[in-house]
Amino acid sequence: MRAAIALLWIVTASASADDWPQWRGPSGQNYAAPGATAPEQWSESSNIAWRTKVPGRGHSSPVLTGDRIYLTTCDEPSQQQSLLVFDRATGRPLKQTVVHTGKLPPRIHGNNTHASPTVACDGNHVFALFNNNLACWVTKFDLDGNQIWQRRVAGFDPQKYKFGFGSSPILHEGLLILSTEYDGPDSGIYAIDTETGQTVWNAPRTKSLSYSTPIPATLNGRPELIMSGNQRIAAYDPRTGNELWSTPGSTHATCGTMVWDSQNNVAFASGGYPDTFTLAVRVGTRPSIPWQKNKIKCYEQSMLLVDGYLYAIADNGIAYCLQASDGSQRWRERLGGPISASPILVDGKVYVSNERGTTFVFRATPESYQPIATNQLGDECFATTTPVDGRLYHRYAKREGGVRQEYLVAIGE
């Protein structure tokens, strides 16, 4: 499996191995590069290379390309949604480009923000996705943060659940792919041309709210765009949007991104609302569900698949290790929740942060839960940490004197 992870990086990485170009990294599986390392212990006053203030509020994760870091944020009092650019070596703010002013959704979930999708970078341009003026808008920037074009991709105006937006855009072979699932006419998956911003294809989805990010996976010896949500697991041809296969097996709403095993042609999903599930789907023209667990729910966060084992960190902060082949439980451990951020894998270790700012580090082993460290930064964390450069780039918030302030830090010297 370690060799498979290394091969996956070689095949899928479109940017430098020292970069993290989009949500869940170059592999799409939230793995740090083979041979990468990361600190195991840190605190407010130790093992921090730099720390910089982040204006506004957002849950997007840091994207790193070249000597830059990219984040999105929203200043709610002024209703400004922005792209932020930082210097990678020092954390120094380089540019703030206001993308939208006004016309924010009047209501969202209290745990959501108006800047939750992570940006995507192809090494030459940055693409940001915002929900504004009852629609999903993509804006293209150069690496300095200067706007090149902006396109309204689809309407997004949920009526039953006004919880906001959360799915991130994903780059694949010159296309920017995004999902807009809601109870309206534009519910679907869209692929737009990264040069022109024009829609290349649109795969309609059920008119019901869900939040998962579609992800290109290598299955059946080919790229397949897989996604859970709205009562089914489905795969699409990322070049055309044609549905390749689907099967019942999801619940109404999911947030997590699916993970997959290319060697055995199996994918895994978890969620959600209103029902709880974690399952495996054996893919193909006649997909099947070899196992399903109805008491494990990773709703907001995604899972990790390592060496034939699934590491699932449920919303309530309980960590599970499941054998991927049959779903049998190897161990479970209460870490402490609630948890919204997704776990990452670095050098055989799992890192995951809860909403209170605590990051747990433990070994990715099925033998038993083997804790390494518990680290605290601030008192709030929703964004998934980015592991590159032998560091962890981490977005968190801290309240001092009743005032909330977000930070971006580089953990590790």
C-alpha positions as CSV (number, residue, x, y, z in Angstrom):
1,M,0.0,0.0,0.0
2,R,2.9,2.4,0.7
3,A,4.1,1.8,-2.8
4,A,0.6,2.4,-4.1
5,I,0.5,5.7,-2.3
6,A,3.8,6.8,-3.8
7,L,2.6,5.8,-7.3
8,L,-0.6,7.7,-6.8
9,W,1.4,10.8,-6.1
10,I,3.5,10.4,-9.2
11,V,0.4,9.8,-11.4
12,T,-1.9,12.5,-10.0
13,A,0.3,15.4,-8.9
14,S,-0.1,18.3,-11.3
15,A,2.1,20.6,-9.2
16,S,5.4,20.2,-7.5
17,A,5.6,17.5,-4.8
18,D,6.5,20.4,-2.5
19,D,3.1,22.0,-3.2
20,W,-0.5,21.4,-1.9
21,P,-2.6,22.6,-4.9
22,Q,-6.2,22.0,-3.8
23,W,-8.5,20.3,-1.3
24,R,-7.0,17.0,-0.1
25,G,-3.7,17.6,-1.9
26,P,-2.2,16.2,-5.1
27,S,-3.3,12.6,-4.4
28,G,-6.9,13.5,-3.5
29,Q,-6.5,11.3,-0.4
30,N,-5.1,13.8,2.2
31,Y,-1.6,12.1,2.1
32,A,1.5,14.1,2.6
33,A,4.2,13.2,0.0
34,P,6.1,10.0,0.4
35,G,9.1,10.7,2.7
36,A,7.5,13.8,4.2
37,T,7.7,14.5,7.9
38,A,5.9,16.8,10.3
39,P,6.3,17.9,13.9
40,E,4.6,15.8,16.5
41,Q,4.5,18.3,19.3
42,W,3.8,22.1,19.5
43,S,2.1,24.8,21.6
44,E,1.4,28.5,21.5
45,S,5.0,29.2,22.4
46,S,7.0,26.3,21.0
47,N,7.7,24.8,17.6
48,I,6.0,27.6,15.6
49,A,8.0,28.9,12.7
50,W,5.7,31.9,12.1
51,R,2.2,33.1,12.9
52,T,0.2,35.7,11.1
53,K,-3.3,37.2,11.6
54,V,-6.0,36.3,9.2
55,P,-8.7,38.9,8.7
56,G,-12.4,37.9,8.8
57,R,-13.6,34.3,9.1
58,G,-13.4,31.2,7.0
59,H,-13.0,27.4,7.0
60,S,-11.0,27.0,3.8
61,S,-7.7,25.2,4.1
62,P,-4.3,26.6,3.1
63,V,-3.2,25.9,-0.5
64,L,0.5,26.2,-1.2
65,T,2.1,26.8,-4.6
66,G,5.7,28.0,-5.2
67,D,6.5,30.7,-2.6
68,R,2.8,31.6,-1.9
69,I,0.0,30.5,0.4
70,Y,-3.7,31.1,-0.6
71,L,-6.7,31.3,1.7
72,T,-10.2,32.7,1.4
73,T,-12.0,34.7,4.0
74,C,-15.1,36.8,4.6
75,D,-15.5,39.9,6.7
76,E,-19.1,39.6,7.7
77,P,-19.7,43.2,8.9
78,S,-18.6,44.6,5.5
79,Q,-19.9,41.6,3.6
80,Q,-16.6,41.2,1.7
81,Q,-15.4,37.9,0.5
82,S,-11.7,37.9,-0.4
83,L,-8.7,35.9,-1.6
84,L,-5.7,36.2,0.7
85,V,-2.1,35.7,-0.4
86,F,0.8,35.1,2.0
87,D,4.5,34.6,1.7
88,R,5.3,30.9,2.3
89,A,8.6,31.4,4.0
90,T,7.6,34.1,6.5
91,G,3.8,34.2,6.6
92,R,3.9,37.9,5.6
93,P,0.5,39.0,4.1
94,L,1.2,40.0,0.4
95,K,-2.3,40.8,-1.0
96,Q,-6.0,40.8,-0.2
97,T,-8.2,40.8,-3.2
98,V,-11.9,41.6,-2.5
99,V,-13.9,39.3,-4.8
100,H,-17.5,40.1,-3.8
101,T,-19.0,42.9,-1.7
102,G,-22.6,42.5,-0.3
103,K,-25.3,40.0,-1.3
104,L,-24.2,37.3,1.1
105,P,-26.8,34.6,1.9
106,P,-28.9,36.1,4.7
107,R,-28.8,32.8,6.7
108,I,-26.2,30.0,7.0
109,H,-25.5,27.4,9.7
110,G,-23.7,28.7,12.8
111,N,-20.8,26.4,12.2
112,N,-20.4,27.4,8.5
113,T,-18.8,30.4,7.0
114,H,-19.1,32.5,3.8
115,A,-15.6,31.3,2.9
116,S,-15.6,27.5,3.4
117,P,-14.5,26.1,0.0
118,T,-10.7,25.6,-0.4
119,V,-9.2,27.2,-3.5
120,A,-7.5,25.2,-6.3
121,C,-4.2,26.1,-8.1
122,D,-2.8,24.7,-11.3
123,G,0.6,26.1,-10.7
124,N,-0.1,29.2,-12.8
125,H,-3.5,30.4,-11.6
126,V,-5.7,30.3,-8.6
127,F,-9.5,29.5,-8.7
128,A,-11.8,30.5,-5.8
129,L,-15.4,29.5,-5.4
130,F,-17.9,31.6,-3.4
131,N,-21.6,31.5,-2.8
132,N,-22.9,35.1,-3.4
133,N,-26.0,36.7,-4.8
134,L,-27.9,33.3,-4.7
135,A,-25.4,31.7,-7.0
136,C,-22.0,29.9,-7.1
137,W,-19.3,32.1,-8.6
138,V,-15.8,31.1,-9.7
139,T,-13.0,33.7,-9.9
140,K,-9.7,33.1,-11.6
141,F,-6.5,34.9,-10.4
142,D,-2.9,35.0,-11.3
143,L,-0.4,33.9,-8.6
144,D,-0.1,37.4,-7.3
145,G,-3.8,37.5,-6.5
146,N,-4.9,39.7,-9.4
147,Q,-8.3,38.9,-10.8
148,I,-8.4,37.6,-14.4
149,W,-12.1,36.6,-14.9
150,Q,-15.2,35.8,-12.9
151,R,-18.1,33.5,-13.9
152,R,-21.5,32.7,-12.5
153,V,-21.6,28.9,-12.8
154,A,-25.0,28.1,-11.3
155,G,-27.7,29.3,-9.0
156,F,-27.6,28.2,-5.4
157,D,-30.6,29.2,-3.3
158,P,-31.7,26.5,-0.9
159,Q,-35.2,26.8,0.4
160,K,-35.6,24.0,3.0
161,Y,-32.2,24.2,4.7
162,K,-30.4,27.5,4.6
163,F,-27.1,26.2,5.9
164,G,-24.8,27.8,3.3
165,F,-22.2,26.3,0.9
166,G,-19.3,24.0,1.6
167,S,-18.1,21.9,-1.5
168,S,-14.6,22.8,-2.8
169,P,-13.6,23.1,-6.5
170,I,-11.3,20.4,-7.9
171,L,-8.9,20.7,-10.9
172,H,-8.6,17.8,-13.3
173,E,-7.0,17.9,-16.8
174,G,-7.8,21.5,-17.6
175,L,-11.2,21.4,-16.0
176,L,-12.4,22.9,-12.7
177,I,-15.1,20.6,-11.3
178,L,-17.6,21.7,-8.6
179,S,-20.8,20.5,-7.1
180,T,-23.9,22.6,-6.4
181,E,-26.4,20.2,-4.8
182,Y,-29.5,22.0,-3.5
183,D,-33.3,21.9,-3.8
184,G,-33.4,24.0,-7.0
185,P,-33.1,23.8,-10.8
186,D,-29.4,24.2,-11.0
187,S,-28.5,21.3,-8.7
188,G,-25.6,19.4,-10.4
189,I,-22.0,18.8,-11.0
190,Y,-20.3,21.4,-13.3
191,A,-17.0,21.3,-15.2
192,I,-15.7,24.6,-16.5
193,D,-12.8,25.3,-18.8
194,T,-10.0,26.8,-16.8
195,E,-8.9,29.1,-19.7
196,T,-12.3,30.6,-20.5
197,G,-14.5,29.9,-17.6
198,Q,-17.2,28.5,-19.9
199,T,-19.2,25.4,-18.9
200,V,-17.9,22.2,-20.6
201,W,-20.5,19.9,-19.1
202,N,-23.2,19.7,-16.5
203,A,-24.3,16.5,-14.8
204,P,-27.7,17.1,-13.1
205,R,-28.1,15.9,-9.5
206,T,-31.2,15.3,-7.3
207,K,-32.8,18.6,-6.3
208,S,-31.9,18.3,-2.6
209,L,-29.2,19.8,-0.4
210,S,-25.9,18.0,0.1
211,Y,-22.3,19.2,0.5
212,S,-19.8,16.6,-0.6
213,T,-16.9,17.4,-3.0
214,P,-16.6,15.2,-6.1
215,I,-13.1,13.7,-6.4
216,P,-11.3,12.1,-9.3
217,A,-10.3,8.5,-8.3
218,T,-8.5,5.8,-10.3
219,L,-11.0,2.9,-10.4
220,N,-11.5,0.3,-13.1
221,G,-8.2,1.4,-14.6
222,R,-9.6,4.8,-15.4
223,P,-10.3,8.2,-13.8
224,E,-13.8,8.2,-12.2
225,L,-15.4,11.2,-10.5
226,I,-17.0,9.8,-7.4
227,M,-19.3,11.4,-4.9
228,S,-21.8,10.4,-2.2
229,G,-25.1,12.2,-1.3
230,N,-28.8,12.3,-2.0
231,Q,-29.4,8.6,-1.3
232,R,-26.7,7.2,-3.7
233,I,-23.1,6.7,-4.5
234,A,-22.3,7.6,-8.1
235,A,-19.4,7.9,-10.5
236,Y,-19.0,10.2,-13.6
237,D,-16.6,10.4,-16.5
238,P,-14.6,13.6,-15.5
239,R,-14.1,14.4,-19.2
240,T,-17.8,14.4,-20.2
241,G,-20.0,14.2,-17.1
242,N,-21.6,11.0,-18.2
243,E,-22.7,8.8,-15.4
244,L,-20.6,5.6,-15.3
245,W,-22.4,3.8,-12.4
246,S,-24.5,4.5,-9.3
247,T,-26.0,2.5,-6.4
248,P,-28.3,3.3,-3.5
249,G,-26.3,3.5,-0.3
250,S,-26.0,7.1,0.9
251,T,-28.2,9.1,3.1
252,H,-29.9,12.5,2.2
253,A,-26.9,14.8,3.0
254,T,-23.2,14.1,3.2
255,C,-20.2,16.5,3.5
256,G,-17.2,14.2,3.4
257,T,-15.1,13.4,0.3
258,M,-15.0,9.8,-0.7
259,V,-11.7,7.7,-0.5
260,W,-10.8,4.7,-2.6
261,D,-8.6,1.7,-3.2
262,S,-7.5,1.5,-6.8
263,Q,-6.0,-2.0,-6.5
264,N,-9.3,-3.6,-5.3
265,N,-11.7,-1.2,-7.1
266,V,-13.5,-0.3,-3.8
267,A,-14.5,3.2,-2.6
268,F,-15.7,4.3,0.8
269,A,-18.2,6.9,2.0
270,S,-19.6,8.1,5.3
271,G,-22.2,10.5,6.6
272,G,-24.6,12.1,7.2
273,Y,-28.1,13.5,7.7
274,P,-30.7,12.3,8.7
275,D,-29.2,8.7,8.7
276,T,-25.8,7.5,9.9
277,F,-23.7,5.3,7.7
278,T,-20.2,4.2,6.7
279,L,-19.9,1.9,3.8
280,A,-17.8,0.3,1.1
281,V,-18.9,0.1,-2.6
282,R,-17.3,-2.4,-5.0
283,V,-17.4,-0.4,-8.2
284,G,-18.1,-1.5,-11.7
285,T,-21.0,-1.6,-14.1
286,R,-22.9,-3.5,-11.4
287,P,-21.7,-1.9,-8.2
288,S,-22.4,-3.6,-4.8
289,I,-22.2,-2.8,-1.2
290,P,-20.0,-5.5,0.5
291,W,-20.4,-3.9,4.0
292,Q,-22.1,-1.1,5.8
293,K,-21.9,0.2,9.4
294,N,-25.0,2.2,10.5
295,K,-23.6,3.5,13.8
296,I,-20.4,5.4,12.6
297,K,-20.9,8.8,11.1
298,C,-18.2,11.0,9.6
299,Y,-20.5,13.7,8.4
300,E,-18.5,16.9,8.0
301,Q,-15.0,15.3,7.8
302,S,-13.6,12.8,5.3
303,M,-11.9,9.5,6.1
304,L,-8.4,8.1,5.5
305,L,-7.5,4.8,3.9
306,V,-4.0,3.5,4.8
307,D,-2.6,0.0,4.1
308,G,-6.0,-1.6,3.8
309,Y,-7.5,0.1,6.9
310,L,-9.9,2.9,7.2
311,Y,-9.4,5.6,9.9
312,A,-12.7,7.3,10.6
313,I,-12.9,10.2,13.0
314,A,-16.6,10.6,13.8
315,D,-18.3,13.9,14.5
316,N,-18.4,13.2,18.3
317,G,-14.6,12.7,18.4
318,I,-14.5,8.9,18.5
319,A,-11.7,7.5,16.3
320,Y,-12.2,4.1,14.6
321,C,-9.9,1.8,12.7
322,L,-11.8,-0.5,10.4
323,Q,-10.6,-3.3,8.2
324,A,-11.4,-2.0,4.7
325,S,-12.1,-5.5,3.2
326,D,-15.0,-6.3,5.5
327,G,-15.6,-3.3,7.8
328,S,-14.6,-5.2,11.0
329,Q,-13.6,-2.9,13.8
330,R,-9.9,-3.2,14.9
331,W,-10.1,-0.5,17.6
332,R,-12.0,2.6,18.7
333,E,-10.9,5.5,21.0
334,R,-12.6,8.6,22.3
335,L,-10.4,11.5,21.4
336,G,-12.7,14.4,22.2
337,G,-15.0,16.3,19.9
338,P,-16.8,17.8,18.2
339,I,-14.7,17.4,15.0
340,S,-15.2,19.0,11.6
341,A,-11.7,19.0,10.1
342,S,-10.5,16.0,8.2
343,P,-7.6,13.8,9.3
344,I,-4.3,13.9,7.3
345,L,-1.6,11.2,6.9
346,V,2.1,12.1,7.4
347,D,4.9,9.6,7.8
348,G,2.6,6.8,9.1
349,K,0.9,9.2,11.6
350,V,-2.6,10.6,11.6
351,Y,-3.2,14.2,12.5
352,V,-6.7,15.5,13.2
353,S,-8.0,18.7,15.0
354,N,-11.2,19.1,16.8
355,E,-13.4,22.2,16.9
356,R,-11.8,23.4,20.2
357,G,-8.4,23.7,18.7
358,T,-6.9,20.4,19.9
359,T,-4.9,18.4,17.5
360,F,-4.5,14.7,18.1
361,V,-1.5,12.7,16.7
362,F,-1.6,8.9,16.6
363,R,0.0,6.1,14.7
364,A,-1.8,4.7,11.6
365,T,-1.7,1.1,12.8
366,P,-4.5,-1.5,13.2
367,E,-2.9,-3.1,16.2
368,S,-4.3,-0.6,18.8
369,Y,-4.8,3.0,19.3
370,Q,-1.3,4.4,19.8
371,P,-1.3,8.1,20.8
372,I,1.8,10.2,20.1
373,A,0.8,13.7,21.2
374,T,-2.1,16.1,22.0
375,N,-1.5,19.7,21.0
376,Q,-3.4,22.9,21.6
377,L,-3.6,26.1,19.6
378,G,-6.3,28.7,20.2
379,D,-9.8,27.5,21.0
380,E,-11.4,26.9,17.6
381,C,-10.4,24.9,14.5
382,F,-12.6,23.9,11.6
383,A,-10.1,24.0,8.7
384,T,-8.1,20.9,7.7
385,T,-4.4,21.3,8.2
386,T,-2.0,21.3,5.2
387,P,1.2,19.1,5.5
388,V,4.2,20.2,3.3
389,D,7.8,21.5,3.8
390,G,8.2,19.3,7.0
391,R,5.7,21.7,8.5
392,L,1.9,21.9,9.2
393,Y,0.1,24.9,7.9
394,H,-2.7,25.4,10.3
395,R,-5.7,27.8,10.4
396,Y,-7.3,28.4,13.8
397,A,-9.0,31.0,15.9
398,K,-8.6,32.4,19.4
399,R,-10.8,34.6,21.6
400,E,-9.0,37.2,23.7
401,G,-11.0,39.7,25.6
402,G,-14.2,38.5,23.9
403,V,-12.7,39.3,20.4
404,R,-12.3,36.4,18.0
405,Q,-9.1,36.5,15.8
406,E,-8.1,33.9,13.2
407,Y,-4.5,32.9,12.6
408,L,-2.4,31.0,10.1
409,V,0.7,29.4,11.5
410,A,3.5,27.3,10.2
411,I,4.1,24.6,12.8
412,G,7.7,23.3,12.8
413,E,11.1,25.1,12.4
